Amino acid sequence: MGRAFDWLDKKFHIKAPHKRFLKRRLPEGLSYFYCLGGAAFTSYVILFITGLLLSQYYIPSEMEAFESIVKIQREVHLGWLIRGVHKWSATLLIIFILCHTLRVFISRAYKSPKELNWIVGCLTLVLVFASGFTGYLLPWDQKAYWATTVGTSMAATMPVAGRHLMYLIRGGMDVSGATLIRFYSFHVLWLPVTMAALLWAHFHMIKRQGIKGGL
């Protein structure tokens, strides 16, 4: 990796203008626990790449969604591998970001002046769960259908606006093709874009405020 980066530096001169970003002092007391955020970000990048590949064959249609998944699994070259990597990267992202959040809480790195960064991280965690929930419906099989039915029904238990919220999530009173399109839109567009913006803000604040060591 070092040789490859040196080759790129000779062509594009990356090190000189980004010296402050690439070479920074790190506080004492850091350990591998401080790599959990980077591991979560790596999982996000893998999810983004594999999701782009899967979107070339997936059809978000009530009549064709399940068949397109079967095609990816059985006919598309290495489709089963790409889908498997996408699925396990999603699982690892949830694990890593939960562990990262726990590490930040234990080390009290959420205190001033990093309280805003803590809020951004918590919002990112919520979006990760939302992304997992919306992606669960996309295979459009019996398991996904009934899990989404139960999950979205919970919104109806909220007082006053519960039924309206459920209608908004489903795109109707029942889980249908409209729900599939709505979940697909959130899963591949709204949630990834919003998450990317939050991650940019998260990393920008870390760069400005530094890393708190001592765990």
SEKE-463376 format. One record per residue (C-alpha): residue in three letters; x, y, z. Coordinates in steps of 0.02 Angstrom, whole numbers, padded with zeros to 5 digits, always signed. Layout:
! SEKE-463376
ALAXYZ...
END
This chain:
! SEKE-463376
MET+00000+00000+00000GLY+00145+00117+00039ARG+00223+00091-00132ALA+00057+00117-00219PHE+00027+00278-00123ASP+00204+00340-00164TRP+00170+00307-00348LEU+00008+00406-00339ASP+00098+00546-00248LYS+00226+00560-00388LYS+00083+00582-00513PHE-00037+00692-00415HIS+00068+00765-00272ILE-00053+00716-00134LYS+00061+00726+00018ALA+00114+00908+00010PRO-00056+00995+00005HIS-00135+00870+00126LYS+00010+00854+00248ARG-00094+00914+00397PHE-00225+00781+00361LEU-00108+00635+00324LYS+00018+00670+00463ARG-00056+00713+00631ARG-00004+00684+00810LEU-00107+00553+00900PRO-00134+00557+01088GLU-00064+00421+01200GLY-00173+00278+01258LEU-00250+00235+01089SER-00288+00053+01050TYR-00380-00051+00921PHE-00542+00002+01004TYR-00515+00169+00918CYS-00521+00082+00748LEU-00704+00033+00765GLY-00764+00193+00682GLY-00647+00164+00536ALA-00706-00016+00523ALA-00887+00044+00518PHE-00843+00168+00381THR-00755+00030+00281SER-00913-00075+00295TYR-01014+00074+00232VAL-00901+00093+00080ILE-00915-00094+00041LEU-01104-00082+00058PHE-01108+00066-00060ILE-01004-00022-00194THR-01095-00189-00184GLY-01262-00098-00179LEU-01220-00010-00342LEU-01179-00177-00422LEU-01339-00258-00360SER-01444-00112-00420GLN-01397-00154-00599TYR-01498-00316-00590TYR-01625-00285-00453ILE-01800-00234-00511PRO-01903-00143-00378SER-02067-00209-00444GLU-02204-00301-00352MET-02206-00433-00491GLU-02019-00445-00527ALA-01923-00407-00367PHE-01914-00586-00304GLU-01871-00655-00476SER-01730-00528-00494ILE-01656-00586-00328VAL-01662-00766-00388LYS-01576-00714-00548ILE-01439-00625-00451GLN-01413-00780-00344ARG-01415-00909-00484GLU-01377-00829-00652VAL-01275-00670-00630HIS-01087-00705-00627LEU-01030-00694-00445GLY-01200-00622-00402TRP-01216-00736-00251LEU-01048-00674-00187ILE-01088-00490-00209ARG-01256-00511-00122GLY-01174-00609+00018VAL-01040-00475+00042HIS-01176-00342+00043LYS-01276-00437+00175TRP-01129-00471+00290SER-01060-00295+00270ALA-01229-00230+00332THR-01218-00344+00483LEU-01038-00291+00519LEU-01084-00107+00499ILE-01216-00123+00635ILE-01096-00218+00750PHE-00951-00097+00723ILE-01054+00061+00743LEU-01135-00005+00902CYS-00965-00050+00974HIS-00897+00119+00920THR-01041+00208+01006LEU-01012+00105+01164ARG-00825+00147+01161VAL-00862+00333+01145PHE-00986+00323+01289ILE-00866+00228+01403SER-00720+00344+01366ARG-00836+00495+01390ALA-00783+00567+01223TYR-00959+00638+01204LYS-00925+00780+01326SER-00893+00961+01278PRO-00833+01015+01153LYS-00885+00855+01062GLU-01068+00848+01107LEU-01121+00897+00930ASN-01013+00759+00858TRP-01098+00637+00978ILE-01269+00693+00915VAL-01213+00670+00733GLY-01148+00496+00775CYS-01313+00448+00858LEU-01410+00509+00706THR-01297+00403+00596LEU-01335+00253+00706VAL-01522+00282+00683LEU-01499+00293+00494VAL-01400+00130+00493PHE-01546+00040+00577ALA-01668+00123+00457SER-01562+00067+00310GLY-01562-00111+00374PHE-01750-00108+00398THR-01787-00040+00224GLY-01665-00162+00144TYR-01747-00310+00229LEU-01903-00291+00121LEU-01814-00287-00047PRO-01802-00477-00074TRP-01994-00471-00073ASP-02017-00646-00004GLN-02136-00705+00132LYS-02011-00675+00272ALA-01975-00497+00215TYR-02160-00459+00187TRP-02222-00513+00357ALA-02072-00441+00451THR-02107-00273+00369THR-02293-00289+00407VAL-02256-00316+00591GLY-02121-00182+00596THR-02225-00048+00514SER-02377-00094+00619MET-02281-00036+00772ALA-02292+00142+00706ALA-02482+00131+00720THR-02469+00109+00909MET-02409+00288+00929PRO-02545+00402+01001VAL-02639+00523+00888ALA-02528+00514+00732GLY-02492+00327+00735ARG-02604+00273+00590HIS-02552+00421+00485LEU-02369+00379+00514MET-02398+00198+00464TYR-02487+00256+00307LEU-02340+00371+00267ILE-02213+00231+00289ARG-02310+00101+00189GLY-02378+00217+00056GLY-02550+00144+00094MET-02643+00046+00226ASP-02558-00119+00182VAL-02383-00173+00133SER-02388-00174-00057GLY-02290-00130-00213ALA-02299+00052-00160THR-02211+00006+00002LEU-02076-00086-00097ILE-02043+00065-00208ARG-02041+00181-00057PHE-01920+00070+00039TYR-01808+00050-00114SER-01802+00239-00136PHE-01752+00266+00045HIS-01629+00121+00044VAL-01530+00169-00112LEU-01551+00358-00115TRP-01613+00456+00035LEU-01529+00359+00175PRO-01357+00337+00092VAL-01349+00521+00041THR-01401+00581+00213MET-01280+00461+00296ALA-01138+00521+00185ALA-01173+00701+00237LEU-01174+00652+00422LEU-01013+00554+00402TRP-00929+00703+00319ALA-00982+00813+00466HIS-00925+00679+00588PHE-00752+00663+00512HIS-00734+00851+00491MET-00767+00880+00675ILE-00646+00741+00724LYS-00513+00823+00617ARG-00544+00993+00699GLN-00565+00932+00878GLY-00442+00787+00878ILE-00456+00615+00958LYS-00475+00591+01143GLY-00364+00452+01207GLY-00350+00368+01374LEU-00462+00212+01365
END
